[in-house]
Amino acid sequence: MPDDPSDSAAFGAPPLLALSQRGGPAPLTADGADWLLDLGQVEAGSLLPTFRLAVFNQASAPADSLTVRFEVQADPDLRLFVPDAYVGIGPQSGRGELDAVLTATTPGLHEARLILHPEQVAADGSVLVLPDRVVTIRQEVVGTLDAAPIAADSFTTDLAAQQVLTAPVTLDGVDFARIQNLGGWRGSGTLDFAPRRADGDAWLLATFETVHADFTGTGQGKAVDVVGAGAGSLVLARGATASWSFASDGSAGVAQITTHGRADLTMTAVGADALDDRIAATSLLPYAIYPFSVPRGGSTYDGHLSTAEVTLGGRDNTVTAEAMVNLTVSGGAGHNHVVGGGGVNTFALTGTHDWLEGGPGQTTFVQQAGSVRGDRITGFDAGDVIRFEGFAADATLRDLGGGRYRVVDGAGHREAFTVEGVDHLVAGVDYLFA
């Protein structure tokens, strides 16, 4: 009988179960025949690297194979991702990974248990149940957070609840309300998010293929970081500080972003993100964002397939593109500052006294009648072009010297602006009238 332990004739040397730690915030230690990951006291909101294990059969051949079935007794702050079983692990071989996403939200003692049910499997398929082994994860969360877990009715996703993390996190001393996909990036679908004012002053939205988020109901002066999104939309209230860090699986993506006055925006890519949220080119970070942790394979994505289309409302906005992200900026009521990156940039602002920086990529400066006065253009390089629109057919560009120019036409336009670092603009090459 395969399941009868008394029938031992079919069994060879027993397998030898062992675990190998592949990452985490502390070392796994022996606890008798079991194992313990004891984090001690953890400050609420701490960034804790994903705890990862692999399972090995360390017996020498010709020992029997090892099958391990898993049972999880989890905690809301200690979330485990494990398969149902690893079947038929031969001698001197292993399987992995087992992953625990560790957060620190609710004050008090937290404990999760991963119960391993090992089985010895003989060459003829006979099975002998072996004693259970247990991995215990323990932490005591101390302190409190300004940000709260995100309310379930403020968002919708295509994912199962187990794959969505809504625990807050502290980044650079700021408590962020966080919503994050913990599964694979491909197939994560769309996050639709309309946060509440009471959820906090800063938000982190991480590793969804598409994000649509509207922050106009949160009040002024908020911080928003969208990390590892391929496309979507973002609507910001006045005074926001926001970044959008693009990811891509090889297809083009567009993010449409709207401000409602005086926002500070950074458009970047995961391979250049200052938070060091590295996303592997193949797996695209199936687990949490952890600055300063070892990347899952690293990222080389530079944003060249990604475009940010920014529509400005009001004055005094700042928009900066990094890496190879393509940037298009339009609208605004003046006194805005836009900085192009290494991609293709188009600036078509509608107010006066704007500062337009071309950046290393090719840039088209669309100067519209009525909005040119007081504009300052810097970073104008070979291949860039100024396109004047809305002027009368007799419009001309006058060189006033010292980088100052004036557009004049028979309709009464006399609009002066500056182009720094260029001795003379050549008609048909550096500028044209549309």
Secondary structure in CASP SS format (residue, H / E / C, confidence):
PFRMAT SS
TARGET T0000
AUTHOR 0000-0000-0000
METHOD secondary structure of the structure
MODEL  1
M C 1.00
P C 1.00
D C 1.00
D C 1.00
P C 1.00
S C 1.00
D C 1.00
S C 1.00
A C 1.00
A C 1.00
F C 1.00
G C 1.00
A C 1.00
P C 1.00
P C 1.00
L C 1.00
L E 1.00
A E 1.00
L E 1.00
S E 1.00
Q E 1.00
R E 1.00
G E 1.00
G C 1.00
P C 1.00
A C 1.00
P C 1.00
L C 1.00
T E 1.00
A E 1.00
D E 1.00
G C 1.00
A C 1.00
D E 1.00
W E 1.00
L E 1.00
L E 1.00
D E 1.00
L E 1.00
G E 1.00
Q E 1.00
V E 1.00
E E 1.00
A C 1.00
G C 1.00
S C 1.00
L C 1.00
L C 1.00
P C 1.00
T C 1.00
F E 1.00
R E 1.00
L E 1.00
A E 1.00
V E 1.00
F E 1.00
N E 1.00
Q C 1.00
A C 1.00
S C 1.00
A C 1.00
P C 1.00
A C 1.00
D C 1.00
S E 1.00
L E 1.00
T E 1.00
V E 1.00
R E 1.00
F E 1.00
E E 1.00
V E 1.00
Q E 1.00
A C 1.00
D E 1.00
P C 1.00
D C 1.00
L E 1.00
R E 1.00
L E 1.00
F E 1.00
V C 1.00
P C 1.00
D C 1.00
A E 1.00
Y E 1.00
V E 1.00
G E 1.00
I E 1.00
G C 1.00
P C 1.00
Q C 1.00
S E 1.00
G E 1.00
R E 1.00
G E 1.00
E E 1.00
L E 1.00
D E 1.00
A E 1.00
V E 1.00
L E 1.00
T C 1.00
A C 1.00
T C 1.00
T C 1.00
P C 1.00
G E 1.00
L E 1.00
H E 1.00
E E 1.00
A E 1.00
R E 1.00
L E 1.00
I E 1.00
L E 1.00
H E 1.00
P E 1.00
E E 1.00
Q E 1.00
V E 1.00
A C 1.00
A C 1.00
D C 1.00
G C 1.00
S C 1.00
V E 1.00
L E 1.00
V E 1.00
L C 1.00
P C 1.00
D C 1.00
R E 1.00
V E 1.00
V E 1.00
T E 1.00
I E 1.00
R E 1.00
Q E 1.00
E E 1.00
V E 1.00
V E 1.00
G C 1.00
T C 1.00
L C 1.00
D C 1.00
A C 1.00
A C 1.00
P C 1.00
I C 1.00
A C 1.00
A H 1.00
D H 1.00
S H 1.00
F E 1.00
T E 1.00
T C 1.00
D C 1.00
L C 1.00
A C 1.00
A H 1.00
Q H 1.00
Q H 1.00
V E 1.00
L E 1.00
T C 1.00
A C 1.00
P C 1.00
V E 1.00
T E 1.00
L E 1.00
D C 1.00
G C 1.00
V E 1.00
D E 1.00
F E 1.00
A E 1.00
R E 1.00
I E 1.00
Q E 1.00
N E 1.00
L C 1.00
G C 1.00
G C 1.00
W C 1.00
R C 1.00
G C 1.00
S C 1.00
G C 1.00
T E 1.00
L E 1.00
D E 1.00
F E 1.00
A C 1.00
P C 1.00
R C 1.00
R H 1.00
A H 1.00
D H 1.00
G C 1.00
D C 1.00
A E 1.00
W E 1.00
L E 1.00
L E 1.00
A E 1.00
T C 1.00
F C 1.00
E C 1.00
T E 1.00
V E 1.00
H E 1.00
A E 1.00
D E 1.00
F C 1.00
T C 1.00
G C 1.00
T C 1.00
G C 1.00
Q C 1.00
G C 1.00
K C 1.00
A E 1.00
V E 1.00
D E 1.00
V E 1.00
V E 1.00
G E 1.00
A E 1.00
G C 1.00
A E 1.00
G E 1.00
S E 1.00
L E 1.00
V E 1.00
L C 1.00
A C 1.00
R C 1.00
G C 1.00
A C 1.00
T E 1.00
A E 1.00
S E 1.00
W E 1.00
S E 1.00
F E 1.00
A C 1.00
S C 1.00
D C 1.00
G C 1.00
S C 1.00
A C 1.00
G E 1.00
V E 1.00
A E 1.00
Q E 1.00
I E 1.00
T E 1.00
T C 1.00
H C 1.00
G C 1.00
R C 1.00
A C 1.00
D E 1.00
L E 1.00
T E 1.00
M E 1.00
T E 1.00
A E 1.00
V C 1.00
G C 1.00
A C 1.00
D C 1.00
A C 1.00
L C 1.00
D C 1.00
D C 1.00
R C 1.00
I C 1.00
A C 1.00
A C 1.00
T C 1.00
S C 1.00
L C 1.00
L C 1.00
P C 1.00
Y C 1.00
A C 1.00
I C 1.00
Y C 1.00
P C 1.00
F C 1.00
S C 1.00
V C 1.00
P C 1.00
R C 1.00
G C 1.00
G C 1.00
S C 1.00
T C 1.00
Y C 1.00
D C 1.00
G C 1.00
H C 1.00
L C 1.00
S E 1.00
T E 1.00
A E 1.00
E E 1.00
V E 1.00
T E 1.00
L E 1.00
G C 1.00
G C 1.00
R C 1.00
D C 1.00
N C 1.00
T E 1.00
V E 1.00
T E 1.00
A E 1.00
E C 1.00
A C 1.00
M C 1.00
V C 1.00
N E 1.00
L E 1.00
T E 1.00
V E 1.00
S E 1.00
G E 1.00
G C 1.00
A C 1.00
G C 1.00
H C 1.00
N C 1.00
H E 1.00
V E 1.00
V E 1.00
G C 1.00
G C 1.00
G C 1.00
G C 1.00
V C 1.00
N E 1.00
T E 1.00
F E 1.00
A E 1.00
L E 1.00
T C 1.00
G C 1.00
T C 1.00
H C 1.00
D C 1.00
W E 1.00
L E 1.00
E E 1.00
G C 1.00
G C 1.00
P C 1.00
G C 1.00
Q C 1.00
T E 1.00
T E 1.00
F E 1.00
V E 1.00
Q E 1.00
Q E 1.00
A C 1.00
G C 1.00
S C 1.00
V C 1.00
R C 1.00
G C 1.00
D C 1.00
R E 1.00
I E 1.00
T E 1.00
G C 1.00
F C 1.00
D C 1.00
A C 1.00
G C 1.00
D C 1.00
V E 1.00
I E 1.00
R E 1.00
F E 1.00
E E 1.00
G C 1.00
F C 1.00
A C 1.00
A C 1.00
D C 1.00
A C 1.00
T E 1.00
L E 1.00
R E 1.00
D E 1.00
L E 1.00
G E 1.00
G C 1.00
G C 1.00
R E 1.00
Y E 1.00
R E 1.00
V E 1.00
V E 1.00
D C 1.00
G C 1.00
A C 1.00
G C 1.00
H C 1.00
R E 1.00
E E 1.00
A E 1.00
F E 1.00
T E 1.00
V E 1.00
E C 1.00
G C 1.00
V C 1.00
D C 1.00
H C 1.00
L C 1.00
V C 1.00
A E 1.00
G C 1.00
V C 1.00
D C 1.00
Y E 1.00
L E 1.00
F E 1.00
A C 1.00
END
